[in-house]
Amino acid sequence: MRIAIIPGIDFFPGRYNGLVAYSRFRIGLIQMACSVDPNENLAKAGWRIREAAAKGAQIVCLQELFRSQYFCREERSDLFDLAEPIPGPTTETFSQLARECSIVIVGSIFERRAAGMYHNSAVVVDADGALLGLYRKMHIPEDPQFFEKFYFTPGDLGVRVFSTRYARVAPLICWDQWFPEAARMAAMAGADVLFYPTAIGWNAEDKSTIGPSQHDAWRTIQRAHAIANGVFVGVVNRVGHEGPADAGLQFWGGSFVADPFGVVTAEASADDEQLVLADCDTRRIEEVRRNWPFFRDRRIDAYGPILERMLD
C-alpha cells in the first residue's frame, strides 16, 4: 500500500501556551477499492487502520459506505439487507481497533434505524473505544447511478462536532461537501477538522465530457470550506471501477487534506489504494483566523433571508 505524506511539523501531544491550549495530531485517510463481500471489506479496513496507526496516525477516516461496493448505482430493495444497526457489528470492530491502537476512528455505515428507515451515517469512536455518537447525512443526492433518495432518509441530528482525545472533529458525508452552510456550522461549533467520507466518480459519459472540470470543482469547493472557515479538511474517496465493464462508475480517488488556508498538504492518486497522512497543528487555525478574520466580520444581522428557499 502506497503512503502519501508531506513532511510537516514534528508531532507531540497537546502543549499549553499562555492561556490557549494548542495540539498537534496526525490524521490518516484510507482510500481503498471495495469488493462485493462486506466482511472482506471490513477486514481490509481493519488491517489498514492498524497500518495507519503504525505510521503515527491518531485520527483515521474511512471512505463513504466502505463495507460494500457503492450499491446506490441501482434501485434494489434486497440491498437494504446491507444495512446494520448502530451500535452494531461495525462499531464493535471499530471500538476494538480504537482501544488496541489508541486511535480515533471516523467510519461510514449504512444504518438500519428501523424497518423501512435507513440512513447514510458516520460514527466517531474515541481512542478508548467509546462510541461518541453519529452523524446522519443531511443532503441526499439523486442522479443517474447515485440513487440515494431510494435508500436514505435525510439526517435529523443536524451538524455535530465531537471532542476526541486528539481534536474536535465534525463528520459530514459526500454530497454534504457541496454545501457551505454545513461546513460553517461545524466550524462555528468548534471543529478543528471537517471529515468528508466520500464515494464520487464518473460514469463513462461524464468522464469523457466534463470529467476534469467536475473533479476540479469537487476539489475546489472543499478547499474553499477550509479557507472560509479556517479549519483543516480531510476528504477520503474510494478508487476503482464498480458495475458493468461498459457502464458503472469509475471512482476518482484523489483523497486529500487541506490546511486552514486551503493548502493541500497531502493527496492520493486517482487510481491506487493509498494511505494519506497529514500532520495538523491547531496553532495554524489560530494563525489563519487572526490574519483572515472572517468570523469577526460576518454580518449575522443581515443573513436571515438565507433560511428561505429562494429570494423571489
N, C-alpha and C positions, 0 to 999 in steps of 0.2 A: 504494500500500500504506500503510495507516494505521500510525502509530507510537504505541505506548502506553508512556510513560515517566514515572515520578515523579521530580521533581528530588531529587537526593540529594547525597552528598559529591562534592567535586571529585576528579577522577581524578589519580593519579600512580602511578608504579611502586612496587615494594616499598621500604619505608623501615625503617630499623633504629632501634629504640627500646630502649635499655638492652640486656638480654640476649635480648630477644624480637624476631624479625623479623616485622613485620606487612605485609600487602599489600592494596592496593585494586585491584579489577578490575571490569570491566563484562561482564555476561552478556547474551546475546541468545537469545530463543526465537522460532522461526519457525513460526507457526501458519498452515497453508495447506490448501486443498482439493486433492484429487488426481484426476487424470484416469485413464483406463484405459491410457494409454501410459506405461510405466516410463521411457522416455528423456525424454519431455516433463516428467515429474515431477522427474527428476534435473536437467534443465536449469533448471527453475523454482527448485529448491532452490539451485542454483549462483548464480544472479543475486541471490537473496535473501540468501544468505550474504555476497556482496560488499556488498550494501546494508547488512547488519548491521555489517560491518567498517567501512564508510564512516561509520557512525553511532557508531563507537567501541567496538563490541563486541569483546571479546578471547576469550571462550569462547562458542561458538554451539552450540545444541542443536536438533535436528530432531525432529519427532514420530515415533511408532512406525510402522514399515513405510511410510515416506514415499514409496518408489519406486512404489507401486501403490495402488489402492483397497484397502480392507480386505477381503481375499479370504476371511477366515475366516467370513464370513456363510454359507458353504455348504461342503459337503464334496465336493471335486472333485480327483481325482488329477492331472489335467492342470495344475492350478495350482502344483504343485511345480516346474514349469518357471520360475517366477518367482524361484526361489532362485539364489544365486550363492556362490562360494567367498569366503573371507576369508584372504589378500588377494584382491582381485578388482576388477572394473570400478568399483564404487562407492568402494572405499577408494583406488583410484588417483586418482579425481576429487577426493576429499577431500584427499589429500596435495598435489595441485597447488594447490587453493584455499588450504589452510592455509599453504603456503610463500608463495604470492602475496600473501596478506592478513595474514600473521603472526598468525593466529588459531588457537585450539584448536577442533576440531570434534568434537562427540558426535553420532553418527549411528546410526540403527537399520537393520539389514539382515536380510533373510530368508536365513539362512546355510545353504548346502549343505555339510555336513561330509563326507558320504559318501553313496553310493547308499542310499536308504532312511532316512537320518538327517539331520534338519534341525533348526535352532534358530532361535529369535527372539533375535537378538543385537544388542548395541550396541558400536560401536567408538569408541575415543578416539584422535584424531590430533593430535599436538602442533603447535605453531606453526611448527616447522621442517619439517613434512610427515612426520615419523616416525610410523608406526603403533605406538602404545604398547601396544596389546592390545585385548582384547574381553571383554565380559561376556555370559553367556548367561542369558536369562530363566529363573528358577528356578520360579516359581509359574505354572502353566499353567491358565487357566480353561476351563470347559466350560458354556456357557449357550446358549439359543437365539440364533442368529446370531453367537455367539462360540465357534465350534467349534475352538478352538485345540489341543485334545489330538489331533485328527486330523492336524495339521501339525507340531507342535513336540515334540521330545524335551526334557524338563526339563534345564536347565543343570547342568553338572557342574564349573564353575570356582569356585563359591562367590561371595561378595560381594567385589568388587575395588575398590581405590582407586588412582587413577593420579596421579602427580605431574607436572603440566604446567608450562609456562613461567609461568603466572599463578596457579594454585591447584591444590589437591588435589581431584580430582573423583571421585565414585562414580556410575556409571550403573546405574540399576535400570529396570525396564520395566513399565509399566501395572499389571497385576494384582499385581506386587510391591509397589505403593504402598499396599496394604491391610494389609501385614504389618509390625508394628513391629520384629520381630526383624531383618529385613534392614536397616532404617534404623539401628538401634542398632549393628549390627556395622560398618556403613560408618563411622559416627561414631567408634566405638572404634578403627578403623584409621586415623583421622586425616583423614577427608574434611572439606573446607571447604564443599562444595556437593554435595547429592544431586540428580541429574537423573533425571526420570521421563518419558521419551518415552512417549506415550500415544495410544491410539485408543479412546475411550469415547464412547458416545452412547446414545440411546434407540431402542427400537422404538416403534411407534405406541401400543401398549397401555400400555407403561410410562410414556411421556411424559404420557399423559392421566390416569394414576392416581397414580403415585408420583414423577413427574418432579422436582419441586422438592426433595423430601426426599432423593432419590437424589443429585442434584447437590450438595446441601449436605453430605451425608455424605462425598462424594468430596473436596470442598474442605477439610472439617474434618479428615479423617484425615491429610492431608498437612501442613497447618498444625501438627497435633499432632506429627508427626515432627520438624519444625523446633524446636518448643518442647522436647520431651522430650530432644532431643539437642544443642540449641544450635548448629545448623548452618543454612546457607542451603538452601533447597529451590527447585528450578526445575522446573515441570511444563508440558509442552508437548503440547497436544492438537490434533487436526485439526478442521476445520469442514466443513459441507456435508452433503447427503443422498447416500447411496450405496445402490444397489439399486433395486428396483422402486418406482415412484412411490407405490403404495398400501401398500408394506411397507418393507423395507430398514431402514437405520439413519440417524438424524439425529444427527450428531456435535455435541457441545455446546460446542466451543471452550473459552473461559474459561482459557486458559493463564495462569499466574501465577508470581510469585516471592514467597516468604515469607522474612523475615529470621530470625535465630536465636531470636527470641521469637514467631514466628508472625505477625508483622505483614506483611500483604500490601502490598508496595511497588510492584508493577506488575501489571496484569491486562488481558487482552484481552477483547474482546466475545464473545458467544456465536455470532455469525454471520459475522463478517468475517475475511478473511485479514489477519493483523497481525504486526508485529514488536514483540515485547515486550523492552524494555531495562531493566536494573536495575543500579545501582551497588552493589557489595558491598565490605565492609571487614572483614578478619579481626579487627580490634580489637573489632568488635561481638560476635564469638564469645567473645572473652575477657571482655568486659563482662558478657554474659548468664550465662556459666558461673560467674563469680565470685559473682554475686548469686543464682543458682539452681543450686547445685552438685549436680545430680542424679548426676553420675558419682562424686562423693565419697561420696554417701550410698547408693549401690547396695549391696544385701546379696548379694554374689555367693556367699556361703556358703550361702544359702538357695534359690538358683534352680535347683538340679539337676533337680527334677521337671519343669521346663519342656521338657526333652528327651523327655518321654513324650508319646504321642499324646493321652491323656486321663488324668485322675486319678480312677480309679473307686473 
